[in-house]
Amino acid sequence: MLMNGSENSVLLVVDVQQDFCPGGSLPVPEGDAIIPLVNRLAARFRRVVATQDWHPRNHVSFASNHPGARPFDTIPGPAGEQILWPDHCIPGTPGARLLPELDTLRFDLILRKGTNPALDSYSAFFENDRKTPTGLHNYLNGLGIDSVYLAGLALDVCVFYSIMDAVKLGFQAVLVSDACRAIDTPKGTLATRLDEMREAGARIVESNELEDA
């Protein structure tokens, strides 16, 4: 059994926001279905951190800011190939909000990422230039955290990049797979991402495999 209640563990809840759930501008199928499980998990951890995509209207990743471009086109960007997305998670809009059903009273920190208009940000730890930190690494180090359990949206994008960075930074990284949902576009992306996580050294479990300390 895995132990998740110690002072050295954190639950990282990635981007459970309106725009990434059904009815949002960039929905993950059944994204809102994870909320009851995320709430139950949060109640079992002594420390919980959530991330929130937080993009200004002139963000480089928005197709609307590139004349003639369409969502899901790719262009050269400051951090390499840039996928263009529908406008999403703009501060002050309903889509940027965390789902109201989330038990945010249990969150010790809500970290907003992607605030630089010139850089996209998938990982909870680094902007997409792979050099600019979000501050999460230092925060967790300051608390003596050594194990990071991940839940949220989307499994094959922001959760994936967050767990890969967690491993690279020396954390024991555990994906709680049933507390995530994926896009899986093109088909097969999810299976590839899961294989990459395992090969990197991350553990992939379901919530019923977790045990309180």
C-alpha positions in Angstrom: 0.0 0.0 0.0 1.1 3.6 -0.6 1.0 6.0 2.3 -0.4 9.4 1.5 -1.1 11.1 4.8 2.5 11.9 6.0 3.9 15.4 6.4 6.2 14.7 3.5 3.4 14.2 0.9 1.3 16.6 -1.1 -1.7 16.2 -3.3 -1.3 18.4 -6.5 -4.7 19.2 -8.1 -4.0 20.4 -11.7 -6.3 22.9 -13.5 -9.8 21.7 -12.5 -11.3 24.8 -14.0 -14.6 25.6 -15.8 -13.0 26.0 -19.2 -11.5 22.5 -19.0 -14.8 20.9 -18.1 -18.0 20.2 -20.3 -19.4 23.6 -21.4 -16.0 25.3 -21.3 -14.0 26.6 -24.2 -11.5 23.7 -24.1 -13.3 20.8 -22.4 -11.8 17.6 -21.3 -14.4 14.8 -21.7 -16.0 14.1 -18.3 -13.6 16.6 -16.7 -16.1 17.4 -14.0 -16.6 13.8 -13.1 -13.4 13.7 -11.0 -14.5 16.3 -8.5 -16.1 14.0 -5.9 -12.9 11.9 -5.9 -10.6 14.9 -5.8 -12.5 16.1 -2.7 -12.2 12.8 -1.0 -8.5 12.7 -1.8 -8.0 16.2 -0.5 -9.5 15.2 2.8 -6.9 12.5 3.2 -3.8 14.7 2.7 -2.3 17.0 5.2 -1.2 19.3 2.4 -3.0 20.1 -0.9 -1.8 22.4 -3.7 -3.9 23.4 -6.7 -2.9 25.0 -10.0 -4.9 27.4 -12.1 -4.3 28.3 -15.7 -4.3 32.1 -15.8 -3.8 33.6 -19.2 -4.0 37.3 -20.2 -6.2 38.1 -23.2 -3.1 38.7 -25.4 -1.6 35.3 -24.6 0.6 33.7 -27.3 -1.3 30.4 -27.2 -4.6 31.9 -28.2 -5.4 31.4 -31.9 -7.4 34.6 -31.8 -4.2 36.5 -31.4 -2.8 35.2 -34.7 -4.6 36.5 -37.8 -5.7 33.7 -40.1 -4.9 31.0 -37.5 -7.4 28.5 -36.1 -7.5 26.6 -32.8 -5.2 23.6 -32.8 -2.9 25.0 -35.5 0.8 25.0 -34.6 3.2 27.9 -35.1 6.8 28.6 -34.2 6.8 30.1 -30.7 9.4 31.5 -28.2 9.6 28.1 -26.5 9.5 25.9 -29.6 6.4 24.7 -31.5 3.3 26.4 -30.1 -0.1 24.8 -30.3 -2.8 27.4 -30.6 -5.8 27.0 -28.4 -9.2 28.6 -28.1 -9.2 31.5 -25.6 -9.4 29.9 -22.2 -8.8 30.6 -18.5 -8.8 34.4 -18.8 -8.7 36.1 -15.4 -12.1 37.6 -14.6 -14.1 35.2 -16.8 -16.2 32.3 -15.5 -14.0 29.8 -17.4 -10.9 30.6 -15.3 -12.6 29.7 -12.1 -12.0 26.5 -10.2 -15.1 24.3 -10.2 -17.4 25.5 -7.5 -17.9 22.0 -6.2 -14.2 21.7 -5.4 -13.5 21.8 -1.6 -11.0 24.6 -1.9 -11.0 25.2 1.8 -8.5 22.2 1.9 -6.1 23.9 -0.5 -3.0 25.3 1.2 -1.9 27.0 -2.0 -3.5 27.9 -5.4 -0.7 28.6 -7.9 -1.5 30.5 -11.1 0.5 29.6 -14.1 0.7 30.9 -17.7 0.5 34.6 -16.7 3.3 35.7 -19.1 1.7 36.6 -22.4 4.8 35.4 -24.3 5.0 31.9 -22.8 2.6 29.0 -22.5 2.7 26.9 -19.3 1.6 23.3 -19.0 3.7 22.0 -16.1 3.0 23.1 -12.5 6.7 23.5 -12.0 8.0 25.3 -15.2 6.9 27.5 -18.0 7.2 25.9 -21.4 10.6 27.5 -22.0 11.7 24.8 -19.4 13.7 27.5 -17.6 11.3 29.8 -15.9 10.1 28.3 -12.6 6.6 28.8 -11.2 7.9 28.7 -7.7 6.2 25.4 -6.8 9.5 23.5 -6.4 10.9 25.9 -3.8 7.5 26.0 -2.0 7.5 22.2 -1.7 11.2 22.0 -0.7 10.5 24.5 2.0 7.9 22.2 3.5 10.1 19.2 3.3 7.9 17.5 0.7 9.3 14.4 -1.0 6.2 12.8 -2.5 3.8 14.4 -5.0 0.5 12.8 -5.8 -1.2 14.2 -8.9 -4.8 14.5 -10.0 -6.6 16.8 -12.4 -6.9 17.9 -16.0 -5.8 17.0 -18.6 -3.9 13.8 -17.8 -2.0 13.8 -21.1 -1.2 17.5 -21.1 -0.7 19.5 -17.9 -0.8 16.6 -15.5 1.7 14.7 -17.7 4.2 17.6 -17.9 3.8 18.2 -14.1 4.5 14.6 -13.2 7.5 14.4 -15.5 9.0 17.6 -14.0 8.2 16.2 -10.5 10.3 13.2 -11.3 13.2 15.3 -12.8 13.2 17.4 -9.7 13.7 14.4 -7.4 10.2 13.9 -6.0 8.5 10.6 -5.7 5.7 11.2 -8.2 2.5 9.2 -8.1 -0.3 9.6 -10.7 -3.8 8.9 -9.2 -5.2 7.8 -12.5 -8.9 7.7 -11.7 -8.7 11.2 -10.4 -7.7 12.5 -13.8 -9.3 12.7 -17.3 -7.5 12.9 -20.6 -8.1 14.4 -24.1 -6.3 11.5 -26.0 -6.1 13.5 -29.2 -4.8 12.1 -31.5 -6.0 8.7 -30.4 -3.2 6.8 -28.6 -1.6 9.9 -27.1 -2.8 8.9 -23.6 -1.2 5.4 -23.8 2.1 6.9 -25.0 2.1 9.5 -22.2 1.4 6.8 -19.6 4.3 4.7 -20.9 6.6 7.8 -20.7 5.6 8.4 -17.1 6.3 4.8 -16.1 9.7 4.9 -17.9 10.6 8.1 -16.1 10.0 6.4 -12.8 6.5 7.7 -11.9 4.1 5.3 -10.2 0.5 5.0 -11.6 -2.1 3.9 -9.2 -5.9 4.2 -8.6 -7.3 5.8 -5.5 -8.3 2.5 -3.9 -4.6 1.7 -3.6 -3.9 4.7 -1.3 -3.8 4.4 2.4 -3.8 7.0 5.1 -0.7 7.2 7.3 
